[in-house]
Amino acid sequence: MKPLPLIRLLTLALALAALGPRAAWAEDPSHGDHIMVLPADLKWADAKSIPPGAKLAVIEGTLDKAVPFTFRVKFPADYKLPAHWHPAIEHVTVLSGTYNFGTGDKFDKEKTKVLPPGSTAIIQPKTNHFAWTSEETVIQLSGVGPQDINFVDPADDPRKK
């Protein structure tokens, strides 16, 4: 395949620039069911179902229905997520920072695997797992709902406090 001549590349660049930045292509009906979201467009809110300090941004779907979901969680440095499980499969991708992930019934830093940016974890339904961060870390989660979080120790559930 031959590279594009410079004039065609410049024409393409100008055409793309003419589109200008889009806040959320998903809101534009001319794009059908496609969802395209820039990081700056994410609306972060407190993640109320896990210990305080984490933020959540929903990209697609809702967790209480049998539909695909995609969302991001931003954890502060030195965050601990106690042992818990989910009723549906969960796909986790580390976008930034370091996510330390382990499986088991009790939080144990010594039983975690370091997941740097670009890493993926696929967690089967009802698998007890936990995590912690040493720096600000952003992960993206996806799957098909309904999805919930169930803490192994109910005392760890911030929704019950």
DODOVO-903344 format. One record per residue (C-alpha): residue in one letter; y, x, z. Coordinates in steps of 0.25 Angstrom, whole numbers, plus 5000, padded with zeros to 4 digits. Layout:
<recs>
<rec code="a" Y="Y" X="X" Z="Z"/>
...
</recs>
This chain:
<recs>
<rec code="m" Y="5000" X="5000" Z="5000"/>
<rec code="k" Y="5014" X="5006" Z="4996"/>
<rec code="p" Y="5025" X="5006" Z="5006"/>
<rec code="l" Y="5036" X="4996" Z="5003"/>
<rec code="p" Y="5048" X="5002" Z="4996"/>
<rec code="l" Y="5060" X="5004" Z="5005"/>
<rec code="i" Y="5068" X="4993" Z="4999"/>
<rec code="r" Y="5057" X="4983" Z="5002"/>
<rec code="l" Y="5056" X="4988" Z="5016"/>
<rec code="l" Y="5071" X="4986" Z="5018"/>
<rec code="t" Y="5071" X="4972" Z="5012"/>
<rec code="l" Y="5060" X="4968" Z="5021"/>
<rec code="a" Y="5067" X="4974" Z="5033"/>
<rec code="l" Y="5080" X="4967" Z="5029"/>
<rec code="a" Y="5072" X="4954" Z="5028"/>
<rec code="l" Y="5066" X="4955" Z="5041"/>
<rec code="a" Y="5079" X="4959" Z="5048"/>
<rec code="a" Y="5086" X="4946" Z="5042"/>
<rec code="l" Y="5076" X="4938" Z="5050"/>
<rec code="g" Y="5082" X="4943" Z="5062"/>
<rec code="p" Y="5076" X="4943" Z="5076"/>
<rec code="r" Y="5068" X="4930" Z="5080"/>
<rec code="a" Y="5068" X="4925" Z="5094"/>
<rec code="a" Y="5055" X="4918" Z="5093"/>
<rec code="w" Y="5048" X="4916" Z="5079"/>
<rec code="a" Y="5039" X="4906" Z="5086"/>
<rec code="e" Y="5051" X="4897" Z="5088"/>
<rec code="d" Y="5054" X="4897" Z="5073"/>
<rec code="p" Y="5045" X="4885" Z="5066"/>
<rec code="s" Y="5046" X="4893" Z="5053"/>
<rec code="h" Y="5036" X="4902" Z="5059"/>
<rec code="g" Y="5025" X="4892" Z="5062"/>
<rec code="d" Y="5016" X="4895" Z="5073"/>
<rec code="h" Y="5019" X="4910" Z="5073"/>
<rec code="i" Y="5024" X="4916" Z="5086"/>
<rec code="m" Y="5032" X="4929" Z="5085"/>
<rec code="v" Y="5039" X="4933" Z="5098"/>
<rec code="l" Y="5048" X="4946" Z="5100"/>
<rec code="p" Y="5047" X="4952" Z="5114"/>
<rec code="a" Y="5062" X="4949" Z="5116"/>
<rec code="d" Y="5059" X="4934" Z="5114"/>
<rec code="l" Y="5049" X="4933" Z="5126"/>
<rec code="k" Y="5053" X="4924" Z="5137"/>
<rec code="w" Y="5048" X="4931" Z="5150"/>
<rec code="a" Y="5046" X="4922" Z="5163"/>
<rec code="d" Y="5039" X="4925" Z="5176"/>
<rec code="a" Y="5024" X="4924" Z="5175"/>
<rec code="k" Y="5022" X="4915" Z="5187"/>
<rec code="s" Y="5006" X="4915" Z="5186"/>
<rec code="i" Y="5005" X="4930" Z="5190"/>
<rec code="p" Y="5012" X="4938" Z="5201"/>
<rec code="p" Y="5027" X="4939" Z="5200"/>
<rec code="g" Y="5034" X="4949" Z="5191"/>
<rec code="a" Y="5027" X="4946" Z="5178"/>
<rec code="k" Y="5034" X="4939" Z="5167"/>
<rec code="l" Y="5027" X="4931" Z="5156"/>
<rec code="a" Y="5031" X="4928" Z="5141"/>
<rec code="v" Y="5024" X="4917" Z="5134"/>
<rec code="i" Y="5023" X="4920" Z="5119"/>
<rec code="e" Y="5013" X="4909" Z="5115"/>
<rec code="g" Y="5006" X="4897" Z="5121"/>
<rec code="t" Y="5004" X="4892" Z="5135"/>
<rec code="l" Y="4994" X="4896" Z="5145"/>
<rec code="d" Y="4990" X="4882" Z="5149"/>
<rec code="k" Y="4985" X="4877" Z="5135"/>
<rec code="a" Y="4973" X="4881" Z="5126"/>
<rec code="v" Y="4982" X="4889" Z="5117"/>
<rec code="p" Y="4984" X="4903" Z="5113"/>
<rec code="f" Y="4994" X="4910" Z="5123"/>
<rec code="t" Y="5002" X="4924" Z="5122"/>
<rec code="f" Y="5011" X="4928" Z="5133"/>
<rec code="r" Y="5016" X="4941" Z="5139"/>
<rec code="v" Y="5017" X="4946" Z="5153"/>
<rec code="k" Y="5027" X="4956" Z="5158"/>
<rec code="f" Y="5022" X="4963" Z="5171"/>
<rec code="p" Y="5032" X="4972" Z="5179"/>
<rec code="a" Y="5028" X="4985" Z="5184"/>
<rec code="d" Y="5018" X="4986" Z="5196"/>
<rec code="y" Y="5013" X="4971" Z="5193"/>
<rec code="k" Y="4999" X="4967" Z="5198"/>
<rec code="l" Y="4992" X="4955" Z="5192"/>
<rec code="p" Y="4981" X="4951" Z="5202"/>
<rec code="a" Y="4967" X="4947" Z="5198"/>
<rec code="h" Y="4966" X="4935" Z="5190"/>
<rec code="w" Y="4959" X="4928" Z="5178"/>
<rec code="h" Y="4962" X="4919" Z="5166"/>
<rec code="p" Y="4954" X="4907" Z="5161"/>
<rec code="a" Y="4956" X="4911" Z="5146"/>
<rec code="i" Y="4955" X="4925" Z="5139"/>
<rec code="e" Y="4967" X="4933" Z="5140"/>
<rec code="h" Y="4972" X="4944" Z="5130"/>
<rec code="v" Y="4981" X="4954" Z="5136"/>
<rec code="t" Y="4989" X="4965" Z="5128"/>
<rec code="v" Y="4998" X="4975" Z="5135"/>
<rec code="l" Y="5011" X="4976" Z="5128"/>
<rec code="s" Y="5019" X="4986" Z="5137"/>
<rec code="g" Y="5016" X="4993" Z="5150"/>
<rec code="t" Y="5003" X="4995" Z="5156"/>
<rec code="y" Y="4994" X="4983" Z="5161"/>
<rec code="n" Y="4983" X="4988" Z="5171"/>
<rec code="f" Y="4972" X="4977" Z="5169"/>
<rec code="g" Y="4959" X="4975" Z="5178"/>
<rec code="t" Y="4948" X="4965" Z="5180"/>
<rec code="g" Y="4942" X="4960" Z="5193"/>
<rec code="d" Y="4945" X="4951" Z="5204"/>
<rec code="k" Y="4955" X="4959" Z="5211"/>
<rec code="f" Y="4967" X="4967" Z="5207"/>
<rec code="d" Y="4963" X="4982" Z="5207"/>
<rec code="k" Y="4972" X="4992" Z="5200"/>
<rec code="e" Y="4960" X="5002" Z="5200"/>
<rec code="k" Y="4952" X="4993" Z="5191"/>
<rec code="t" Y="4963" X="4991" Z="5180"/>
<rec code="k" Y="4964" X="4997" Z="5166"/>
<rec code="v" Y="4977" X="5002" Z="5160"/>
<rec code="l" Y="4981" X="4994" Z="5148"/>
<rec code="p" Y="4993" X="5000" Z="5141"/>
<rec code="p" Y="5002" X="4993" Z="5130"/>
<rec code="g" Y="4993" X="4988" Z="5119"/>
<rec code="s" Y="4981" X="4986" Z="5127"/>
<rec code="t" Y="4973" X="4973" Z="5127"/>
<rec code="a" Y="4965" X="4966" Z="5138"/>
<rec code="i" Y="4957" X="4953" Z="5135"/>
<rec code="i" Y="4953" X="4946" Z="5147"/>
<rec code="q" Y="4942" X="4936" Z="5147"/>
<rec code="p" Y="4944" X="4923" Z="5154"/>
<rec code="k" Y="4941" X="4923" Z="5169"/>
<rec code="t" Y="4941" X="4938" Z="5170"/>
<rec code="n" Y="4948" X="4943" Z="5183"/>
<rec code="h" Y="4959" X="4953" Z="5180"/>
<rec code="f" Y="4971" X="4959" Z="5185"/>
<rec code="a" Y="4982" X="4969" Z="5181"/>
<rec code="w" Y="4994" X="4978" Z="5185"/>
<rec code="t" Y="5006" X="4985" Z="5179"/>
<rec code="s" Y="5013" X="4998" Z="5183"/>
<rec code="e" Y="5024" X="4995" Z="5173"/>
<rec code="e" Y="5030" X="4983" Z="5166"/>
<rec code="t" Y="5019" X="4978" Z="5157"/>
<rec code="v" Y="5019" X="4967" Z="5147"/>
<rec code="i" Y="5006" X="4961" Z="5142"/>
<rec code="q" Y="5003" X="4950" Z="5132"/>
<rec code="l" Y="4992" X="4939" Z="5135"/>
<rec code="s" Y="4986" X="4930" Z="5125"/>
<rec code="g" Y="4974" X="4920" Z="5124"/>
<rec code="v" Y="4971" X="4906" Z="5123"/>
<rec code="g" Y="4974" X="4897" Z="5135"/>
<rec code="p" Y="4974" X="4890" Z="5144"/>
<rec code="q" Y="4976" X="4902" Z="5152"/>
<rec code="d" Y="4979" X="4904" Z="5167"/>
<rec code="i" Y="4979" X="4915" Z="5178"/>
<rec code="n" Y="4969" X="4914" Z="5190"/>
<rec code="f" Y="4971" X="4924" Z="5201"/>
<rec code="v" Y="4958" X="4929" Z="5207"/>
<rec code="d" Y="4965" X="4928" Z="5221"/>
<rec code="p" Y="4973" X="4915" Z="5221"/>
<rec code="a" Y="4983" X="4922" Z="5230"/>
<rec code="d" Y="4987" X="4931" Z="5219"/>
<rec code="d" Y="4992" X="4918" Z="5211"/>
<rec code="p" Y="5007" X="4917" Z="5211"/>
<rec code="r" Y="5007" X="4903" Z="5207"/>
<rec code="k" Y="5000" X="4899" Z="5220"/>
<rec code="k" Y="5011" X="4906" Z="5229"/>
</recs>
